[in-house]
Amino acid sequence: MLESKRLIFRKVEDDDFDVIAKMMRDEGVRRIWGHYFSDDDVWAWIERRKKGYQDHGIDYLLAIQKETGEVVGQIGILRENIEGKDVWGIGYILNGNARGCGYATEGAKAMAEYAFETMGVEKLICDIRPMNTESIAVAKRIGMKETGSFIKIYHGEKMPHLVFELDREDR
């Protein structure tokens, strides 16, 4: 089981629909992702996580506060395609009431450690919308450096993203 000082991580399951829906419908998440997550969108999100586990052994995981058992977010290692290149990335999405508590940084550090030490990954990326200053700060706190940008097409919209990278030997 993956864990950090304050968090344990587990795979997303169908029974997590309500907690995922609440998280993805949070105003802060909607602002960054650019749309409201319908029930169908939430089910598709859960199915993508399960497919990630099946295809790559990992994906977004629920981040659960050890003391309270409260789900604080989703943090994970994702297989992504950026401009035709398959890469390993770190993703983090927190519930509104869990932001500003250091959970994203703590979880991202734990995921980076797992990716480098257990999975043997050489480089991790984060692709982040420029307006998402909180996520940019997390990437920088775990030692990531901005290396470029690209346009991601999501829900038919062109969305600029910055690319941050962390190499195994630079941590």
C-alpha positions in Angstrom: 0.0 0.0 0.0 1.2 3.5 -0.9 1.3 6.0 2.0 2.9 9.1 3.2 3.1 10.7 6.7 -0.5 11.7 6.8 -2.1 10.0 3.8 -2.9 6.5 2.6 -3.6 5.9 -1.1 -6.0 3.4 -2.6 -7.5 2.7 -6.0 -10.7 4.4 -7.1 -13.7 2.1 -7.1 -17.3 2.3 -8.4 -18.5 2.9 -4.8 -16.5 6.1 -4.8 -18.9 7.8 -7.2 -20.3 10.3 -4.7 -16.9 11.4 -3.3 -15.5 11.7 -6.9 -18.5 13.6 -8.1 -18.3 16.1 -5.2 -14.6 16.6 -5.8 -14.8 17.0 -9.6 -17.8 19.4 -9.2 -16.0 21.7 -6.8 -15.8 25.2 -8.1 -12.0 25.3 -8.1 -11.8 22.1 -10.1 -14.5 23.3 -12.5 -12.6 26.5 -13.1 -9.4 24.6 -14.1 -11.0 21.8 -16.1 -13.4 24.3 -17.8 -16.7 22.3 -17.4 -19.2 20.8 -15.0 -18.8 17.0 -14.5 -22.1 15.4 -15.2 -22.9 11.9 -13.8 -21.8 10.4 -17.1 -18.5 12.4 -16.9 -17.9 11.1 -13.4 -18.5 7.5 -14.4 -16.2 8.0 -17.4 -13.6 9.4 -15.0 -13.8 6.3 -12.7 -13.6 4.0 -15.7 -10.4 5.8 -17.0 -8.9 5.3 -13.5 -9.7 1.6 -13.6 -8.3 1.3 -17.2 -5.1 3.0 -16.0 -4.8 0.4 -13.2 -5.3 -2.4 -15.7 -3.0 -1.0 -18.4 -0.2 0.5 -16.2 -0.7 -0.7 -12.7 -1.4 2.8 -11.4 -3.4 6.0 -12.0 -5.1 8.6 -9.8 -5.5 7.1 -6.3 -7.8 8.3 -3.6 -5.8 10.2 -1.0 -7.2 9.5 2.5 -6.3 11.3 5.6 -4.9 8.6 8.0 -6.3 10.2 11.2 -9.9 10.9 10.1 -10.4 8.5 7.2 -11.6 11.6 5.1 -10.9 11.6 1.4 -8.9 14.7 0.7 -8.3 14.2 -3.0 -6.9 12.2 -5.8 -3.2 12.0 -6.3 -1.4 9.6 -8.6 1.0 8.6 -11.3 -0.5 8.8 -14.8 0.6 7.6 -18.2 0.0 10.6 -20.5 0.6 11.5 -24.1 2.0 15.0 -24.7 2.4 16.0 -28.3 2.7 12.4 -29.4 5.1 11.3 -26.7 4.2 8.9 -23.9 5.4 10.1 -20.6 4.8 9.4 -16.9 3.1 12.2 -15.0 2.0 13.1 -11.5 -1.5 14.4 -11.0 -3.2 15.9 -8.0 -6.8 17.1 -7.4 -7.9 18.1 -3.9 -11.2 18.7 -2.3 -11.8 22.4 -1.6 -11.6 22.0 2.2 -8.3 20.1 1.9 -6.4 22.8 -0.1 -3.7 24.7 1.6 -2.9 21.9 4.1 0.2 20.5 2.2 -1.6 17.3 1.1 -0.8 17.8 -2.6 2.9 18.4 -2.0 3.1 15.5 0.4 1.2 13.2 -1.9 3.2 14.3 -5.0 6.5 13.7 -3.2 5.3 10.2 -2.3 4.2 9.5 -5.9 7.6 10.7 -7.2 9.4 8.5 -4.8 7.3 5.5 -5.8 7.7 6.2 -9.5 11.5 6.5 -9.2 12.3 3.8 -6.7 9.6 1.2 -7.4 8.6 1.7 -11.0 12.1 2.7 -12.3 10.8 5.8 -14.0 13.6 8.2 -15.2 11.5 11.4 -15.6 8.1 12.7 -14.4 6.1 15.5 -15.7 3.2 17.7 -14.6 1.1 19.5 -17.3 -0.6 22.4 -15.7 -2.8 25.2 -16.9 -1.0 28.6 -16.5 -3.9 30.0 -14.3 -3.5 27.1 -11.9 -1.0 28.8 -9.6 -1.6 26.5 -6.7 -0.7 23.4 -8.8 2.3 25.2 -10.2 3.5 25.9 -6.7 3.2 22.2 -5.8 5.2 21.2 -8.8 8.0 23.7 -7.9 7.9 22.6 -4.2 8.7 19.0 -5.2 11.6 20.2 -7.4 10.0 20.3 -10.8 11.3 22.8 -13.4 9.2 24.4 -16.1 10.5 23.1 -19.4 7.9 24.2 -22.0 4.3 24.4 -23.0 1.7 22.9 -25.3 -1.9 23.1 -26.3 -4.1 20.3 -25.0 -7.5 19.6 -26.6 -10.0 18.8 -23.9 -13.7 18.7 -24.5 -13.1 20.3 -27.9 -11.4 23.3 -26.3 -7.8 24.4 -26.9 -6.2 24.7 -23.4 -2.7 26.0 -23.0 -0.6 23.9 -20.5 2.8 24.4 -19.0 5.1 21.4 -18.7 7.1 20.8 -15.5 9.7 18.0 -15.3 11.5 16.2 -12.6 14.4 13.8 -13.5 15.4 10.9 -11.2 18.9 12.3 -10.7 17.7 15.9 -10.0 15.6 15.2 -6.9 
